[in-house]
Amino acid sequence: MRKFLPFILVALIVCASSCTKEYICQCVVKYSGNPPALPDSSVFEFAIKDKKDEAAKKCEANSASLTQDNITMDEKCRLY
């Protein structure tokens, strides 16, 4: 058993360090501006399969803010 202990430990370390999980990215879209009848805020979600740090970066990269014709669309995304 002692002969196999180093191999088991190495296998556990490799498996633990390369784990990827599926995370949910949630984006909230809000509209603001002067024109009437702007859409309500909306929320959408999508899955990202990666390591937690990389998944958070990919999710937050979808955040954006855009202004056109006095209407501002603000989209904020975060890992959830």
Secondary structure, DSSP 8 states (H G I E B T S, - for coil): -TTTHHHHHHHHHHHHHT--EEEEEEEEEEEEESSSS----EEEEEEEEE-HHHHHHHHHTT-EEEEETTEEEEEEEEE-
